[in-house]
Amino acid sequence: MSATEHNILSVGQILLTSFYVLIFPILVLFLSGDWDWLEGWILAIWYASVTLLTLIYLYRNDPALLQERFKPPGAENEERWDQYFLYAIQILFWSWIVIMPLDAKRFGWSPDFPIWLKSLGGVALVPAFFLFYRSFTDNTFLSPLVRIQSERKQHVVSTGVYGFVRHPMYLGGICLFIGTPILLGSQFGILLGLIFSLLLVARIVGEEKMLVEELEGYEAYKTKVKYRLLPLVW
């Protein structure tokens, strides 16, 4: 691949990517009021690692998917209802980021969590890391929008983590949204994480309806991989 072909990001996209890589860890530690907060640093390192590794992989191996990840709500043939889901997800996400360090560290609204419970929250970030990264490496059609990528000749992906459950990235998201506030010690974060998880479940229902109707082979994939999110449960 030539240098020109490799230069797939605009200056604006590079700046936006840098912002998202840095702002989450910095914001969590800043709002906590304690730059030595161990749990905050664990989360910061986790986030920076998974984000950078994924970006590097996509930049080098799947530039088409990297460009797809930059599409804003309402782009091309996204399902109309999904635009509202995305706005709700963004509001919840940023609320979750802001509230957790304020709750767990700066103001101490939640009681102290025992170390064994925080450790379980940290452990949940391990499958979250794996499922996030592998979802990107296994599925070149992993769009942030609910839409059929007809211009990229989208087809069903059933290998890798997609042979485990039909929506592995959502499963990784739930591990993150529940595990993180447990690690940090935030009851309000757990509540928002549960709401976030229910929103993802609702999005799965709408997304699968579209995939069955518009993506050839998805019905057969549902027969092969029976569970949407949790093996033996749903």
N, C-alpha and C positions, 0 to 999 in steps of 0.2 A: 504494500500500500504506500502510495507516495505521500509526501508531506502535505500537499494540497488536499488530497482525499482524506487525510487524517484530521485536518483542521475543520471539524464538523460543528463547532460551537461558535456562536457570535460572541462579541465582547460582552454584550448584555447578558447572555446566558451564562458565561463564565462568572460574571459578577454575581448573578443571582444564585448560582450554584455555591459559590464561596460563602455567600450570606447564609444560606441554609445549613451549610456544614458547620459554620462557626456560631450562629446566633443561638441555637438551641442550648449547647453546653454553657456558653457565656451567660445567657439569660437565667438558666437554672442556678448557677453558682452566684450570680449577682443578686438575684432576688432572695436567695437564702441568707444573705448577709454574712456568710462564712466561706471564704475562699479555701479553707482547709477541710471542708465538709467531705468526708471520705465517700459516703454514699453518692453524693453529687458528682464526685470525680469518677466513680465507677460508671455511672450513667453517661457522663460526658465522653469518656474513653470508648464505651460501647457504641454510642451513637456516631462518633467521629470515625471509628473503625469500620462499621458496617456501611456507612455512607461513602467513605472514600474508596473502600474496596469495590463496592458496586459500581461507582462512577468510573473507576479505572478499568474495570472489566468491560463495561459497556462502551467506553471510549475506544478501547483497543479491539474489541471483538464484536460488538453489536451496535454500531452507530445509529442504525435505523430505530432501534428501540430507545436509545438515548434521546433522539429527537422526539419520538412519540411521548416520552415522559414530560416534555416541556409544553405539551398542548394544554391550553387553558379550558376551563368549563365552557361549554357551548360550541366547541370546535367541531367542524365537519358534521358527521352524522351521529353525534352522541345522543343517546336517549334523553328526551326533554326532562323527564322526571329526575334523571341522575344529576342534572345541574344543581337542583335544590339539595340533593344529598351531599354533593361536594362542598357547597357553601356551609351546610350544617357541620360536616366533618371538619372543615377548616376552623370554624368557630370553636367547636369542642376541643380540637387539638391544642389551639393556642390557650384556651382557658385552662386546660389540663396542665400545660407547661407552666403557666403563671401561678396557678393555685398550689401545686404540690410543694415547691420550695417555701412559699409563704406559710403554708399550713405546717409542714413537717419541721421547718428549721427557724425561720425568722420569728413567727408569732407563736408557734407551738400549740396550735389549736387542737391537734390530735395528741392523745397520750403516747408516751414512748412505746414503740414496738419492741418486743423481745428480739434478741440477736438471731435466734433460730428462725423467727418469722421473716426478718429482713433477709436472711440468707436464702430462704425459699424464693423470695422475690428476685434476688440476684440470679438464682439458678434458672428461673423462668426466662431470663434474657438469653440463655444459651440456645434453646430451641428457636427463640425469636430470631436470633442472628442467623442460624442455619436456614430457617425457612425463608427469611427475607432474601438472603443471598442466592440460595438455590432457585427460588422462584424466578429471579431475574436471569440466571444462567440457563435454566431449563425452558423458559417460555419467552420467545422473542416477541410475542404479541401482548406482553403484560402492560397494557395501557392503563393510565390513571382514570380514563373515561370508560363508561359503559357504551361501547360502540363496536361495530364490526369493521375491521380494517381491510376493506375490500381492495383498497389500492395496494396493499402489501400481500394480497392473496392469503388472508388469514385462514388457518386450518386448526383442527383440534390438536392439542398437545396432551399426551397421555403418559409421558415417560418421566423419570426422575421423581421429584416430590409430587408431581401431578398423577402419579400412580398410587399415591398414598391417600390423599383427599383431593377433591376437585378444586378447592380454594385454599391452597397452602399459605399464600401470603396473608390472607385474612386470619388464618390460624396463628401465624407469626405475630400479626397485629394484636390479637387478643392476648397472647403471652406477654407482649410488651405493655399493653395498656393496663393489665392487671398486675403484672410482675413489678413494674417500675414503682407505682405508689406503695407497694408492700416493701420494696427495698428502701425507699426513701422514708417510709413511715407516715403516710398521709391517708387518712380516712376519706377526706374529700376527693383525693385523687382516685381512690378505689371506686367511689361512687361515680365519678365522671368516666372512669374506665369501663364500668359496667354499662353505662348509657352508650358509650362509644361502641362497645361490643354488640349491643342490641341493634345499633344503627347498621353495623356491618352485616349482621344476620339479615336484616330487612333488605339491604342492598343485594345480597346474594340471591334472595328470592326473585327480585326484579331482573337481575343480570341473567339468571338461569332461564327465565322465561324468554328473554331475547335470544339467548344462545340456542335454545331448542328450536325456536321459530326460524332463525336466520343463519345458523352455522351448521353446515352439512357435517354429519357424523357425531354431533354432540349427544343426541339421544342414545346412540350406541355406547358412547363414552360413559354416560350415566349408568348404563347397565354394567360396564366393566369396573368402574370405580364408584361404589355405591354411596359413599358418604361425602357430603358437601364439606364439612368442617371438622367434625370430631369422629374418629373411627368408632364404630359400634354404637354411636349415639345419634348423629344427624348429618 
